[in-house]
Amino acid sequence: MRALATRVSTNLTEKVQGGVVGGFENTLIKIDELEKSIDVDVDKLVGLRDKARSLIDKLSDNNYKAILSMYYVSNATFEQMAEYMNYSVAGIFKMHGNAISEFNDIYQKNVKSEKSENESVI
C-alpha cells in the first residue's frame, strides 16, 4: 500500500463522478496512524521485556534465570527447556514454580522501591 502511495499522484481538487473524495488519502492517513500506534506499543513491550530481563537477572539461582528467560523471553516450551537443560519436564515445572515465587518477591520489592522513589520526588 505504501509503495502504491508513493507511485500515485492525486489531484485533490478533481472530483470524480461516483467516487469517494479522499478515500485513498484517508486510508493512507489511517495506515500512518496505525503504524505510529504500533510503534508506541512495540516500544512499551521492548521496555517491559528489558525490565523483566533485569528482574530475572536478580534471581539467586542460574537455573531459575535460565528457565524464566527461556520461557518468557524466548518462548521456549517446558519440554524444550527440559531437553536443553537435561532435566525432566516435572523438574522444570517445579523449578519454574520456585523461580516464579522468587521473581514475584523481587518484583514486589522493585514496585515498592519505585513507589517510594516516586513519592519522594513529589
Residue pairs with C-beta under 8 A, 6 or more apart in sequence:
1 27
1 28
1 31
2 31
5 24
5 28
8 24
10 24
10 25
12 21
12 22
12 25
15 21
49 73
52 72
52 73
53 69
53 73
55 103
55 106
55 107
55 110
56 65
56 68
56 69
56 72
56 73
56 103
57 65
58 106
59 65
59 68
59 99
59 102
59 103
59 106
60 102
61 95
61 98
61 99
61 102
63 85
63 95
63 99
64 95
64 98
64 99
64 102
64 103
65 99
66 81
66 85
67 81
67 85
67 92
67 95
67 96
67 99
68 96
68 99
68 100
68 103
70 76
70 80
70 81
70 84
71 78
71 81
71 96
76 84
78 89
78 92
78 93
78 96
79 89
81 87
81 92
82 88
82 89
82 91
82 92
85 92
87 95
